Amino acid sequence: MRLVGEGIEQGVYPIRRALEIAQEQELDLVEISPNADPPVCKVLDYKKFLYEQKKKQKELKSKATKIVVKEIRFGPNTDDHDFEFKLKHAKEFLEQGAKVRAFVFFRGRSIVYKDQGEILLLRFANELEDLAKVEMLPKMEGKKMFIILAPKKLGKK
């Protein structure tokens, strides 16, 4: 097997000799690539190696962006004042970097006002076009019609 590691003369050794070298340094012999010809092993402290791997994984996970989806609910006959109030909240959510899922909930016989619900959602998207891009156009799902808006990427100022 090919042996690599810090403070070790790299080369091809029999398995017994590689294990002896690892024991002399009070370290572990870890197989790095078993499919290579000959297989590659490294002399290292295995616990320290696992700790560093875990640390790297944690760092990558913390750098990943978490997508938050905020919901805003309308009725098919939402008044202008309520619309403006909810629009203000949607602007705050988008500025914080969250997605906004606005939906019109149709209760009972109000389902006959689907066109009003769609107009309301399109008006909502139009009001927010400077802050958000439409990720999904109005879509009916059960008793809800919804639209999804994602924040626009702001350029460097």
C-alpha positions, 0 to 999 in steps of 0.5 A: 500500500502507498503510505502518506502523512506528515513526518513520514517517508512516502512510498509503497510499504507492506501492510505490516510495515505501515502499521508499525510506522503508525504505532511508532508515531502513536497515530492511526493508519487510515485508508484514504482511497481503497480503489487506487492501485496500490491503495492509499493510506494515511497516518494521522490522529483519527479522532482529530480527523473526525473532529475537523470533518465535523467542524467543516460540515457545521461551518458549511451548514451555518453558511447555507441560507435559510429560506423563510416563507411568510404567509399573508391571507386575504378574503375575496372582498378585502377592503383597500385599507386592509390591502394596504396594511397587508401590503406594508407587512409584505414589504417588511418581510421582503426587505428582511429577505423572506419569501411571501406567499399571499393567498385568498381564502374562499369560504362557502359560496364566495368561491364564485368570486375566483376572478376577484381573488385573482385580480387581488393577487395580481394587484398585490404582485404589481404593487410589490414589483420593485421589491419582489419577483413573482415566483409563481403566478396565481394558482387555485388549490382547493379553497385557496388561490395563492401567489408566491413572491421572492425578494429581488437581489439588491445590487451593491451600494 
